[in-house]
Every structure is written in structure tokens, then in C-alpha cells.
Amino acid sequence: MCGIVGLFLKDKSLEPRLGAMLTEMLVTMSDRGPDSAGIAVYGTDADDQAKLTVQSDNAAEDFARLDTDLAAAIDVEVSIRVKDTHAVLELSAAKVAQARQALAELRPGVRVMSTGDTMEIYKEVGLPQSVADRFEISAMTGTHGIGHTRMATESAVNTLGAHPFSTGPDQCLVHNGSLSNHNSLRRKLAREGVTVETENDTEVAAAYLTWKMQQGSTLGEALDSGINDLDGFYTFVVGTKDGFGVLRDPIACKPAVLAETDQYVAFGSEYRALVNLPGIEDAKVWEPEPATVYFWSH
């Protein structure tokens, strides 16, 4: 079943409240998915610095001296912020690919959740409130973000199977539904040199959109191509560095609600996820049309 939320802020005065608002929205969707939860937050952009968000099941050992060891391996300064089973490494944007390769050798148990200039992804097994509390999501500042609470219909219930999925810098996707052609699409992407790490169909969808954008498509164009190339029942919410997009399949059997004010654009699987947002009583509220791309950017 799954529950998804998204929040894109137009009003900069709300940015210190982004994490708190996203958390409340996602917690409201808890009964739509008890297996795992995750949130992607787009925060500050440091010049020439990139963020590498990583996860470990043995964080105390794997994160000890990780910044020092990685800095020595790639010959650049690295800083680390540890949050429970996750950590955010900040380093020169030019060194990200080298850092990922070095991580695999230095700490084989560390998994990369996301890379980018602004995005951080936190996800784990458990209910949204538990996951949000572990990573102090409510205290996070940002411009926009998306979240997901999962009821597993395929693939394992574990950290890697949780949403959001990130397959490109500052790109991520959450999904309510099921794709019917994800295995054939996975093989097609593999032939194009695009690999995915899990059996989850959502990661395939994320990788497909990343691949289309690598070919020169905008996010809107990539989503539009997905209407023809992705079979199944789905609602996607996609995050990029500049904004987020929404797409429902041509039948649109999965629930979805959008709301827009002068301060924000909000998405929820159900309207109840939006009821505590400021000014919601005056918002334009509508159900997104089938096979129609919606996108907002800064």
C-alpha cells in the first residue's frame, strides 16, 4: 500500500520547519506502511562541497576514524556528521567518485544512501516516528523534501529496500504502487551501463529517470517518457536539487492529493497528511490527473 509525502517550500521563512512538517506529514501516513520509512531532505548548498550520506549496520566500528581514513585515501579534507546508523561525509565535489571507490575498500560494510550538493537521505526499518526520532529529522532545515512509509509487496524488508531511492546526484524517488515491467527494464538499463543494487521496482524507476536525464532530458521530459515506458500502477514523487515532481500512471488507481499556497506545494497519499500545514484551509487542493506531469522548481 505505502504512504508518500512531499513538501516544496516557496516561503524561505518556513525552511527551519521543513523537517518538522515533513515528519508530521509522514507519521500521519504510518498505517499505510509499517515495514520501513525514509525521508530525503534538501538543505544548504556549500560551494564546491558535496555530501555523501552513508549507512552501516555496525556504525560504531565503521564510522570510527572514517573521515581520517577516507581523507588519507583520497588526499582531501573530509568531515563527518554521525546520526545513529547514518553519517554525512562532506568533501570536495570533484572527489565524490574517488571517495565512493575508496569507501568500498576501506569499509565494505558501509552503504551509500545518496550523493549530491544538498540532499541527505535517512531510511531504516521501522515506523516513521521511530525513524524520524533516530535521525532527528524534525530539527532539519531545508527547501524541500519527500518521505515514504513502506508496506513491502516485493523485495526484502531491510534498509536497502526502504525508500527513498537515489540513483543520481541530488535525485531521489518514492513510489506507491507496483511496476509490472521492472525486470525487463532492469535488463535494458544494465545494457546501457546503469546498475541497481536491490530487487525493488522503485529503484528501477529511479534509475530509469536518472538515465533519461543523463541523456539530456529534463525531469519533466523524463517523467513524460515514463508514461510510455513504465507499466503498472504507480504514483511517483521525485526530488531534484531544484524541486520536485509528481506523476501518476494513466489509470491512477493509487490515491494522491496536491495542495498549493503562496508558501508551499504539498503532496500526500491522503489529504489527512496535509491537514496541519499552515494555511491549508486556504490552499488550492486537487487530485493530480492521470498521466500528467506536475513539477515545481526554485
C-alpha positions in Angstrom: 0.0 0.0 0.0 2.6 2.6 1.1 2.3 6.2 2.0 4.2 9.1 0.4 4.5 12.8 1.2 6.4 15.7 -0.3 6.8 19.4 0.6 8.3 22.1 -1.6 8.7 25.5 0.2 8.2 28.8 -1.6 8.5 30.8 1.6 12.0 30.9 3.0 10.7 31.7 6.5 9.4 28.1 6.6 12.7 26.5 5.9 13.7 25.9 9.6 10.4 24.0 9.9 10.8 21.7 6.9 11.9 18.7 8.8 9.2 19.1 11.5 6.5 19.5 8.9 7.6 16.6 6.8 7.9 14.4 9.8 4.3 15.2 10.9 3.0 14.5 7.4 4.8 11.1 7.2 3.8 10.0 10.7 0.2 10.6 9.7 0.7 8.0 6.9 2.1 5.3 9.3 -0.8 2.9 8.9 -0.2 2.8 5.2 3.2 1.1 5.7 4.7 -0.4 8.9 7.8 -2.0 7.5 10.3 0.8 6.9 10.4 4.6 6.4 12.7 7.2 5.0 13.0 10.9 4.3 15.1 12.9 1.8 15.8 16.5 2.8 17.3 19.1 0.5 19.3 21.6 2.7 22.1 24.0 2.3 24.5 24.1 -0.7 28.1 24.6 0.2 30.3 25.9 -2.6 32.4 23.1 -4.2 31.4 20.7 -1.4 29.4 17.5 -1.8 27.5 15.3 0.6 27.9 11.6 0.8 25.2 10.1 3.1 26.1 6.6 4.1 24.7 3.8 6.4 26.1 0.9 8.3 24.7 -1.9 10.5 27.9 -1.6 12.5 28.1 2.1 12.8 30.3 2.4 15.9 33.1 0.5 14.3 32.6 1.5 10.6 32.3 5.3 11.4 35.3 5.4 13.8 38.1 7.4 12.1 36.2 7.1 8.8 36.8 10.8 8.0 40.5 10.5 8.7 41.0 7.2 6.8 39.0 8.5 3.8 40.9 11.8 3.7 44.2 9.9 3.6 42.9 7.7 0.8 41.7 10.4 -1.5 44.1 13.3 -0.3 41.4 15.8 0.5 39.8 17.1 3.7 36.7 15.1 4.8 34.3 16.0 7.6 31.7 13.6 9.1 28.4 14.0 11.0 27.2 10.8 12.5 23.4 10.3 13.1 22.7 6.8 14.5 23.3 4.3 11.7 23.9 7.0 9.1 26.6 9.6 8.6 27.0 12.5 6.2 30.5 12.9 4.8 31.3 16.3 3.3 34.2 16.6 0.8 35.2 18.2 -2.4 32.6 17.7 -5.2 35.5 16.7 -7.5 36.4 13.8 -5.3 33.0 12.0 -4.9 33.6 9.2 -7.4 37.0 8.5 -5.9 35.6 8.6 -2.4 32.9 6.0 -3.2 35.6 3.7 -4.6 37.8 4.2 -1.5 34.8 3.6 0.8 34.2 0.2 -0.8 37.8 -0.8 0.0 38.1 0.9 3.4 34.7 0.0 4.9 33.0 -2.8 2.9 30.0 -2.7 5.3 29.2 0.9 4.6 26.4 1.6 2.1 25.9 4.8 0.1 22.4 6.2 0.6 22.8 9.3 -1.5 25.2 11.8 -3.0 24.7 15.4 -4.0 25.3 19.1 -3.2 22.2 19.4 -0.9 20.4 16.1 -0.4 20.6 13.8 2.6 18.6 10.6 2.8 17.8 8.8 6.0 16.0 5.5 6.0 15.7 2.4 8.1 13.3 -0.5 9.1 10.6 0.7 11.4 7.7 3.1 11.7 8.0 6.8 10.6 8.1 8.2 14.1 10.8 5.8 15.2 12.9 6.5 12.1 12.4 10.3 12.3 13.4 10.3 16.0 16.5 8.3 15.4 17.8 10.8 12.8 16.4 13.9 14.4 14.5 14.8 11.2 12.3 17.3 12.9 15.3 19.6 13.6 16.4 19.6 10.0 16.3 22.8 7.8 15.8 22.7 4.1 14.0 23.9 1.0 12.1 20.8 0.1 11.9 17.1 0.8 10.0 13.8 0.3 9.2 10.9 2.5 7.9 7.3 2.4 6.5 4.7 4.7 6.6 1.2 3.2 4.3 -1.8 3.1 6.5 -4.3 1.4 4.9 -6.0 -1.6 8.1 -7.3 -3.1 11.8 -7.3 -2.2 13.2 -7.6 1.3 12.3 -5.6 4.4 15.6 -4.0 5.1 17.5 -0.7 4.9 18.4 -1.1 1.2 14.7 -2.0 0.4 13.4 1.2 2.1 12.6 4.4 0.2 13.7 6.9 -1.0 15.9 5.5 -3.7 18.7 7.7 -5.1 20.4 6.8 -8.4 22.0 10.1 -9.3 23.4 13.2 -7.6 20.6 15.1 -5.7 18.0 12.8 -7.3 15.6 10.5 -5.4 12.2 8.9 -5.8 9.5 7.4 -3.7 6.7 5.3 -5.1 3.3 3.9 -4.1 2.3 1.1 -6.4 3.9 -1.7 -8.4 5.6 -1.8 -11.8 5.0 -4.9 -14.0 7.9 -4.5 -16.4 10.7 -3.6 -13.9 12.7 -6.8 -14.6 12.8 -6.2 -18.4 13.6 -2.5 -17.8 16.4 -3.5 -15.3 18.0 -5.6 -18.1 17.7 -2.7 -20.6 19.3 -0.3 -18.1 22.1 -2.8 -17.5 22.9 -2.9 -21.2 23.2 0.9 -21.0 25.6 0.6 -18.1 23.1 1.5 -15.4 23.0 -0.8 -12.4 20.7 -1.1 -9.4 21.5 -2.6 -6.1 18.2 -4.1 -5.0 15.3 -6.1 -6.3 12.9 -3.2 -5.6 11.0 -2.0 -8.6 11.1 1.6 -7.2 14.9 1.7 -7.6 14.5 0.6 -11.2 12.1 3.5 -11.8 14.6 5.9 -10.1 17.4 4.6 -12.3 15.3 4.9 -15.4 14.6 8.6 -14.7 18.3 9.2 -13.9 19.3 7.6 -17.2 16.8 9.7 -19.2 18.2 12.9 -17.6 21.8 11.7 -18.3 20.6 11.5 -22.0 19.7 15.2 -21.8 16.0 15.1 -20.7 14.7 17.4 -18.1 12.9 15.8 -15.1 9.6 16.7 -16.7 10.6 15.1 -20.0 11.9 12.0 -18.2 8.6 11.6 -16.3 6.7 12.2 -19.5 8.7 9.4 -21.2 7.9 7.2 -18.2 4.2 7.3 -19.1 5.0 5.1 -22.2 8.0 3.1 -20.8 6.8 2.2 -17.3 4.0 -0.3 -17.0 1.9 -0.8 -13.8 0.1 1.2 -11.2 2.1 3.9 -9.6 2.3 7.3 -8.1 5.8 8.8 -8.1 7.2 11.8 -6.2 10.6 12.7 -7.4 13.1 15.1 -5.8 15.9 17.0 -7.6 18.2 19.7 -6.4 15.9 22.4 -7.6 12.4 21.0 -6.8 10.1 18.0 -7.0 7.7 16.4 -9.5 4.6 14.2 -9.3 3.4 11.6 -11.8 0.5 9.1 -11.7 0.0 6.2 -14.1 -2.7 6.5 -16.8 -5.3 4.7 -14.7 -4.3 6.5 -11.5 -5.8 3.9 -9.1 -3.4 4.9 -6.3 -4.6 7.8 -4.0 -2.9 11.2 -4.3 -3.6 14.8 -3.2 -1.8 18.0 -4.0 -2.2 21.3 -2.2 -0.7 24.7 -3.2 -0.5 28.1 -1.4 1.8 31.1 -1.7 4.0 29.4 0.9 4.4 25.8 -0.3 3.3 22.9 -2.5 2.5 19.7 -0.6 1.8 16.2 -1.7 0.2 13.3 0.3 -1.2 9.9 -0.4 -4.2 11.1 1.5 -5.5 14.6 2.5 -5.1 13.9 6.2 -1.3 14.1 5.7 -1.8 17.8 4.8 -4.3 19.0 7.4 -1.8 20.5 9.9 0.1 22.5 7.3 -0.1 26.3 7.8 -2.8 27.9 5.7 -4.1 24.6 4.4 -7.7 25.9 4.8 -7.0 28.5 2.0 -4.9 26.2 -0.2 -5.8 25.1 -3.7 -6.4 21.3 -3.2 -6.8 18.9 -6.0 -6.2 15.3 -7.1 -3.5 15.1 -9.7 -4.7 14.0 -13.1 -3.7 10.6 -14.6 -0.6 10.5 -16.9 0.1 14.2 -16.2 3.5 15.6 -15.0 3.5 18.2 -12.3 6.8 19.9 -11.4 7.8 22.8 -9.2 11.3 24.3 -9.1 13.1 27.1 -7.3 
